[in-house]
Amino acid sequence: MRFGRKDAYPGLIPKATALFYFLIKGHPFLNGNKRIAITSLLHFLGKNDKWVKIRARDFYDLAKWVAGSKQPDEKELAMNLIEATLRKVVVDNDEFDKFVHDPSSRLPKIRIPHNAR
């Protein structure tokens, strides 16, 4: 996404953050905005040879927290939380493949603010 001649969200993680946030908060669909945001994010990352190492419940809790955040008061907080989470869990596809086949692998612990759960 560009504004003027500048990239509004430079880099993969900021673009992924904006995609996830605006699909949830923009409410473009009557139903399923959180599910569509998660699916769209996974598709976007996959197209860029990336994937996520995150528990499904943590991923959903993040989406739920974003949906419940107050706009515009908590927009910056929500965007920062999404970006920090993605920086922690986004990996190259090769790393994810190794992770899947290593029984000693562990998922990173994600902290979502209390009102998400």
C-alpha positions as CSV (number, residue, x, y, z in Angstrom):
1,M,0.0,0.0,0.0
2,R,1.4,3.4,-1.0
3,F,0.5,6.9,0.1
4,G,2.0,9.5,-2.2
5,R,5.2,7.9,-3.3
6,K,6.0,6.3,0.0
7,D,5.2,2.7,1.1
8,A,2.6,3.1,3.9
9,Y,3.7,-0.1,5.5
10,P,7.3,-0.9,4.5
11,G,8.4,-4.5,5.0
12,L,6.6,-7.8,5.2
13,I,5.7,-7.7,8.9
14,P,4.2,-4.2,8.8
15,K,2.2,-5.2,5.7
16,A,1.0,-8.4,7.4
17,T,0.1,-6.3,10.5
18,A,-2.0,-3.9,8.5
19,L,-3.7,-6.7,6.6
20,F,-4.7,-8.5,9.8
21,Y,-5.8,-5.3,11.7
22,F,-7.8,-3.7,8.9
23,L,-9.6,-6.9,7.9
24,I,-10.8,-7.2,11.5
25,K,-11.5,-3.6,12.3
26,G,-12.8,-2.5,8.9
27,H,-15.5,-5.2,9.1
28,P,-15.7,-5.7,5.4
29,F,-17.9,-8.8,5.7
30,L,-21.1,-9.4,7.6
31,N,-19.7,-12.4,9.4
32,G,-16.4,-14.2,9.8
33,N,-14.0,-11.1,9.8
34,K,-11.6,-12.7,12.3
35,R,-11.5,-16.0,10.5
36,I,-11.0,-14.2,7.2
37,A,-8.2,-12.1,8.7
38,I,-6.4,-15.1,10.0
39,T,-6.8,-17.0,6.7
40,S,-5.8,-14.0,4.6
41,L,-2.7,-13.4,6.8
42,L,-1.7,-17.1,6.4
43,H,-2.2,-16.8,2.6
44,F,-0.1,-13.6,2.5
45,L,2.7,-15.1,4.5
46,G,2.6,-18.3,2.5
47,K,2.9,-16.4,-0.8
48,N,6.0,-14.8,0.7
49,D,7.5,-18.2,1.8
50,K,6.7,-17.6,5.5
51,W,4.5,-19.3,8.0
52,V,3.7,-18.9,11.7
53,K,4.6,-20.9,14.8
54,I,1.7,-20.1,17.1
55,R,-1.0,-22.0,19.0
56,A,-4.3,-21.8,17.2
57,R,-5.9,-20.6,20.5
58,D,-3.3,-17.8,20.8
59,F,-3.9,-16.7,17.2
60,Y,-7.7,-16.6,17.7
61,D,-7.3,-14.7,21.1
62,L,-5.2,-12.1,19.3
63,A,-7.9,-11.7,16.6
64,K,-10.6,-11.5,19.3
65,W,-8.6,-8.9,21.3
66,V,-8.2,-6.8,18.1
67,A,-11.9,-7.0,17.3
68,G,-12.7,-5.8,20.8
69,S,-10.2,-3.0,20.9
70,K,-11.6,0.5,20.9
71,Q,-10.9,2.5,17.8
72,P,-9.1,4.9,17.5
73,D,-8.0,4.9,21.1
74,E,-6.3,1.5,21.0
75,K,-5.4,1.4,17.3
76,E,-1.7,2.0,18.0
77,L,-1.7,-0.5,20.8
78,A,-3.4,-3.1,18.7
79,M,-1.1,-2.6,15.7
80,N,2.0,-2.7,18.0
81,L,0.7,-5.9,19.6
82,I,0.1,-7.6,16.3
83,E,3.5,-6.6,14.9
84,A,5.3,-7.7,18.0
85,T,3.5,-11.0,17.9
86,L,4.2,-11.6,14.2
87,R,7.9,-10.7,14.7
88,K,8.0,-13.5,17.3
89,V,6.1,-16.2,15.4
90,V,6.7,-15.7,11.7
91,V,9.3,-18.1,10.3
92,D,10.6,-19.2,6.9
93,N,8.8,-22.2,5.5
94,D,12.0,-24.3,5.8
95,E,12.3,-23.5,9.5
96,F,8.6,-24.4,10.0
97,D,9.1,-27.7,8.2
98,K,12.0,-28.5,10.6
99,F,9.8,-27.5,13.5
100,V,7.0,-29.8,12.5
101,H,9.3,-32.8,12.2
102,D,11.2,-32.1,15.5
103,P,9.3,-33.6,18.4
104,S,11.2,-31.5,20.9
105,S,10.1,-28.2,19.3
106,R,8.0,-25.8,21.3
107,L,5.7,-23.0,20.3
108,P,6.6,-19.5,21.6
109,K,4.4,-18.2,24.5
110,I,2.3,-15.3,23.3
111,R,0.9,-12.8,25.8
112,I,-2.5,-11.2,24.9
113,P,-4.0,-8.5,27.1
114,H,-6.5,-9.9,29.7
115,N,-9.7,-8.7,28.0
116,A,-9.0,-11.0,25.1
117,R,-9.7,-14.2,27.0
